[in-house]
Amino acid sequence: MSVTPLSMPTPGNTSGHPVRRFRSGIVWTLLTVYGILTLYPFYWLVISAFKTNEDFYSRPFGLPEKWNVDNFSNAWESSKLGTAFGNSLIVSVGSLILTLFIAALASFILARFQFRWKGLIMTFFVVGMLIPIHSTLVPLFILMKQMSLLNTYWALILPYTAFALPTAIFVLTAYLTSIPRDIEEAAFIDGTGLWGLFTRIMLPMSVPALSTVTILSFLHAWNDFSFALVFINKTGLKTLPLAIANFADGYQTDYGLTLAAMTLSVIPTIILYLIFQEQVMKGMTAGAVKG
């Protein structure tokens, strides 16, 4: 009587697991190194914000010898960061609202309707992504001066909106195009008009793309320095990048106050990303799965 084994191990079964473990280990090692390299600049910024100038020069990469918390209060008061924060919020949120409203309407038409010159109009917006922003400073300055918009919030809101629209329209149009036509037809059968289709169906379904546009547009307006430097001269209207630049002059730089101010300035952007990160990941993976 012979006994037949139920299953016999194959060479593939015994050699596959170590190979997969090795590959997985390599991937996780690379991701860990990438994560450390990405987070280290923020870590260095935070610990350096607690240092004095002497400590910064003597221990540039080490922990502070004495944690100087006063850097934050001194930076806030000496450069009027509260006013600068308010100005940056007004400019960034104002341009963001205009960008989302105009881009959503334009993308809805470009994605869901067929009409003459559609391709030319879309090409026009895409070409706008290739224009170097800083090359427009001189003509924009002349235009703002002729329109009496210098030293006003509109001097920043309008250019920020204009340069954010090409990317916003490109992202939103691509996302809206991927939405099945069956949803649109079902809405029309139920008696929904164009405005209802746009506000009650398309906009809620486009939240991942809108979140991506929100982060990109807000970061551009929040961190811009060149436009604010050229178009704003009044102290009460200066934005956060201009206020931070006050800590450096032609002779010396107070690194403790500068880095403390920079640490405070990145807090709103981190909060914004944490709020929208889930929607951004959905927007990035939406086109990868069909169903």
PLY file of the C-alpha trace (Angstrom):
ply
format ascii 1.0
element vertex 291
property float x
property float y
property float z
element edge 290
property int vertex1
property int vertex2
end_header
0.00 0.00 0.00
1.47 3.28 -1.07
0.69 6.69 0.38
0.30 9.55 -2.04
1.03 12.94 -0.54
-1.79 15.46 -0.84
0.49 18.24 -2.02
4.09 18.48 -3.01
6.04 21.75 -2.72
7.17 23.15 -6.01
10.35 25.07 -6.60
8.32 28.17 -7.35
6.56 28.04 -3.97
9.79 27.76 -1.98
11.81 30.37 -3.83
9.06 32.94 -4.39
8.62 34.11 -0.79
12.26 35.13 -0.12
12.36 37.04 -3.41
9.12 38.87 -2.61
10.36 39.65 0.90
13.62 41.01 -0.50
11.80 43.21 -3.03
9.37 44.41 -0.39
12.28 45.22 1.93
14.01 47.23 -0.80
10.81 49.18 -1.54
10.16 49.96 2.12
13.78 50.98 2.63
13.63 53.39 -0.32
10.31 54.81 0.90
11.69 55.26 4.40
14.77 57.08 3.10
12.58 59.26 0.87
10.31 60.06 3.80
13.25 61.06 5.99
14.73 63.26 3.25
11.34 64.90 2.73
10.58 65.56 6.42
14.08 66.55 7.52
13.92 70.16 6.15
10.74 70.77 8.16
12.35 69.21 11.25
15.43 71.40 10.79
13.24 74.50 10.38
11.35 73.83 13.61
14.38 73.12 15.80
16.29 76.07 14.33
13.40 78.38 15.19
14.26 77.92 18.88
17.93 78.87 18.49
19.77 82.12 19.00
22.14 83.37 16.31
25.14 82.09 18.24
23.53 78.68 18.70
22.56 78.60 15.03
26.15 79.12 13.88
27.73 76.77 16.44
25.16 73.94 16.16
23.49 74.33 12.74
22.22 70.74 12.60
21.98 69.89 16.28
19.30 70.48 18.88
19.27 73.90 20.54
21.45 74.21 23.60
18.70 76.35 25.09
15.16 76.31 23.70
14.44 79.99 23.08
10.62 80.20 22.92
10.76 84.00 22.87
11.75 83.88 19.19
8.13 83.33 18.21
6.68 86.20 20.23
9.50 88.54 19.18
9.05 87.61 15.52
5.28 88.11 15.76
5.58 91.57 17.30
8.68 93.01 15.62
7.52 92.43 12.05
3.76 92.80 12.59
3.12 89.21 11.50
-0.51 89.44 12.64
-1.27 92.09 10.02
0.75 90.22 7.42
-1.14 86.99 8.22
-4.44 88.80 7.70
-3.32 90.31 4.39
-2.07 86.97 3.10
-5.34 85.29 4.08
-7.42 87.94 2.32
-5.35 87.74 -0.86
-5.03 83.94 -0.90
-8.67 83.16 -0.05
-9.95 85.87 -2.41
-7.95 84.56 -5.36
-8.87 80.98 -4.44
-12.61 81.71 -4.49
-12.36 83.43 -7.87
-10.20 80.62 -9.26
-12.55 77.85 -8.14
-15.66 79.66 -9.39
-14.33 80.57 -12.83
-12.43 77.31 -13.34
-15.41 75.15 -12.32
-17.76 76.92 -14.75
-15.26 76.87 -17.63
-14.32 73.24 -17.03
-17.97 72.17 -16.90
-18.60 73.66 -20.34
-15.38 72.32 -21.85
-15.87 68.81 -20.44
-19.58 68.20 -20.97
-20.43 70.08 -24.18
-19.36 69.96 -27.81
-19.09 73.26 -29.66
-17.01 75.01 -32.27
-13.53 76.21 -31.26
-13.57 73.96 -28.18
-10.13 72.55 -28.96
-8.71 76.01 -29.62
-10.04 77.34 -26.32
-8.63 74.39 -24.40
-5.27 74.89 -26.13
-5.39 78.56 -25.13
-5.72 77.62 -21.46
-3.00 74.96 -21.67
-0.58 77.43 -23.28
-1.21 79.69 -20.29
0.57 77.10 -18.13
3.77 77.68 -20.14
4.00 81.46 -19.63
6.82 82.41 -17.20
5.11 84.29 -14.39
7.98 86.67 -13.65
8.21 87.79 -17.28
4.87 89.55 -16.85
5.88 91.72 -13.89
6.67 94.85 -15.93
3.55 94.86 -18.15
1.38 93.98 -15.16
2.89 96.82 -13.13
2.09 99.29 -15.93
-1.43 97.88 -16.22
-2.05 98.06 -12.47
-0.77 101.63 -12.37
-3.07 102.71 -15.20
-6.03 101.04 -13.46
-5.08 102.59 -10.06
-4.88 99.15 -8.46
-1.38 99.40 -7.00
-1.26 99.08 -3.20
-4.64 97.33 -3.09
-5.63 93.73 -2.49
-6.88 93.49 -6.10
-3.34 94.09 -7.36
-2.52 90.61 -6.05
-5.88 88.81 -6.22
-6.35 89.35 -9.97
-2.86 88.17 -11.10
-2.95 85.20 -8.73
-6.32 84.19 -10.15
-5.17 84.62 -13.76
-2.08 82.46 -13.33
-3.91 79.79 -11.33
-6.72 79.37 -13.88
-4.80 77.40 -16.58
-3.77 74.63 -14.18
-7.15 74.64 -12.43
-9.08 74.36 -15.70
-6.75 71.62 -16.97
-7.19 69.52 -13.81
-10.96 70.04 -13.49
-11.67 69.46 -17.18
-9.77 66.17 -17.15
-11.68 65.04 -14.05
-15.13 66.11 -15.28
-14.53 64.38 -18.62
-14.09 61.05 -16.77
-17.59 61.22 -15.23
-19.95 58.84 -17.11
-22.57 60.38 -19.39
-25.22 58.10 -17.89
-25.30 60.25 -14.74
-25.90 63.38 -16.80
-28.66 61.74 -18.84
-30.37 60.42 -15.70
-30.34 63.91 -14.20
-31.97 65.40 -17.30
-34.64 62.68 -17.27
-35.43 63.59 -13.64
-35.98 67.19 -14.72
-32.69 68.67 -13.54
-31.57 71.74 -15.47
-28.05 72.75 -16.41
-27.50 74.79 -13.26
-28.81 71.96 -11.09
-26.61 69.48 -12.94
-23.61 71.71 -12.28
-24.25 72.57 -8.61
-25.91 69.39 -7.30
-24.13 66.67 -9.29
-20.93 67.77 -11.00
-19.50 69.90 -8.20
-20.01 67.29 -5.43
-18.51 64.59 -7.65
-15.52 66.85 -8.41
-14.49 67.37 -4.78
-11.17 65.44 -5.21
-10.16 67.60 -8.19
-11.39 70.76 -6.46
-9.29 69.85 -3.42
-6.19 69.50 -5.58
-6.84 72.88 -7.20
-7.46 74.42 -3.76
-4.07 73.31 -2.42
-2.14 74.33 -5.54
-3.79 77.75 -5.86
-3.61 78.56 -2.15
0.07 77.61 -1.89
0.97 79.75 -4.90
-0.79 82.82 -3.53
0.37 82.25 0.07
4.06 81.85 -0.80
4.38 84.45 -3.56
7.02 87.11 -2.99
7.76 88.81 -6.32
4.26 90.11 -7.12
3.74 91.37 -3.57
7.14 93.07 -3.61
6.43 94.93 -6.86
2.74 95.77 -6.44
2.57 96.52 -2.69
4.46 99.33 -0.98
2.17 100.20 1.95
3.28 98.66 5.22
-0.28 97.86 6.26
-0.89 95.81 3.09
2.31 93.74 3.05
1.85 89.99 2.93
3.64 87.33 4.97
6.65 86.76 2.65
7.39 90.50 2.70
7.11 90.61 6.49
9.54 87.69 6.84
12.01 89.42 4.52
12.22 92.31 6.99
14.32 90.17 9.32
17.21 90.28 6.84
18.99 93.48 5.85
22.19 94.28 4.00
24.37 93.68 7.04
23.03 90.74 9.04
20.20 88.26 9.38
18.53 87.27 12.62
18.13 83.58 11.85
16.26 82.78 15.04
13.49 85.29 14.34
13.47 84.53 10.61
13.06 80.78 11.09
10.48 81.29 13.83
8.44 83.46 11.47
8.81 80.87 8.70
7.63 78.13 11.07
4.52 80.14 11.88
3.91 80.82 8.19
3.83 77.14 7.18
1.19 76.21 9.77
-1.81 77.25 7.59
-0.49 75.31 4.60
0.01 72.17 6.70
-3.51 72.48 8.12
-4.92 72.93 4.61
-3.14 69.84 3.34
-4.26 67.74 6.30
-7.86 68.77 5.63
-7.80 67.91 1.92
-5.22 65.11 1.76
-7.81 62.32 1.58
-9.64 64.02 -1.27
-6.39 64.68 -3.11
-5.45 60.99 -2.93
-8.89 60.07 -4.27
-8.38 62.49 -7.14
-5.00 60.98 -7.96
-6.33 57.39 -8.01
-9.77 58.06 -9.52
-8.64 57.42 -13.07
-6.75 54.25 -12.24
-9.85 52.12 -11.54
-12.73 51.52 -13.87
-16.07 50.30 -12.73
0 1
1 2
2 3
3 4
4 5
5 6
6 7
7 8
8 9
9 10
10 11
11 12
12 13
13 14
14 15
15 16
16 17
17 18
18 19
19 20
20 21
21 22
22 23
23 24
24 25
25 26
26 27
27 28
28 29
29 30
30 31
31 32
32 33
33 34
34 35
35 36
36 37
37 38
38 39
39 40
40 41
41 42
42 43
43 44
44 45
45 46
46 47
47 48
48 49
49 50
50 51
51 52
52 53
53 54
54 55
55 56
56 57
57 58
58 59
59 60
60 61
61 62
62 63
63 64
64 65
65 66
66 67
67 68
68 69
69 70
70 71
71 72
72 73
73 74
74 75
75 76
76 77
77 78
78 79
79 80
80 81
81 82
82 83
83 84
84 85
85 86
86 87
87 88
88 89
89 90
90 91
91 92
92 93
93 94
94 95
95 96
96 97
97 98
98 99
99 100
100 101
101 102
102 103
103 104
104 105
105 106
106 107
107 108
108 109
109 110
110 111
111 112
112 113
113 114
114 115
115 116
116 117
117 118
118 119
119 120
120 121
121 122
122 123
123 124
124 125
125 126
126 127
127 128
128 129
129 130
130 131
131 132
132 133
133 134
134 135
135 136
136 137
137 138
138 139
139 140
140 141
141 142
142 143
143 144
144 145
145 146
146 147
147 148
148 149
149 150
150 151
151 152
152 153
153 154
154 155
155 156
156 157
157 158
158 159
159 160
160 161
161 162
162 163
163 164
164 165
165 166
166 167
167 168
168 169
169 170
170 171
171 172
172 173
173 174
174 175
175 176
176 177
177 178
178 179
179 180
180 181
181 182
182 183
183 184
184 185
185 186
186 187
187 188
188 189
189 190
190 191
191 192
192 193
193 194
194 195
195 196
196 197
197 198
198 199
199 200
200 201
201 202
202 203
203 204
204 205
205 206
206 207
207 208
208 209
209 210
210 211
211 212
212 213
213 214
214 215
215 216
216 217
217 218
218 219
219 220
220 221
221 222
222 223
223 224
224 225
225 226
226 227
227 228
228 229
229 230
230 231
231 232
232 233
233 234
234 235
235 236
236 237
237 238
238 239
239 240
240 241
241 242
242 243
243 244
244 245
245 246
246 247
247 248
248 249
249 250
250 251
251 252
252 253
253 254
254 255
255 256
256 257
257 258
258 259
259 260
260 261
261 262
262 263
263 264
264 265
265 266
266 267
267 268
268 269
269 270
270 271
271 272
272 273
273 274
274 275
275 276
276 277
277 278
278 279
279 280
280 281
281 282
282 283
283 284
284 285
285 286
286 287
287 288
288 289
289 290
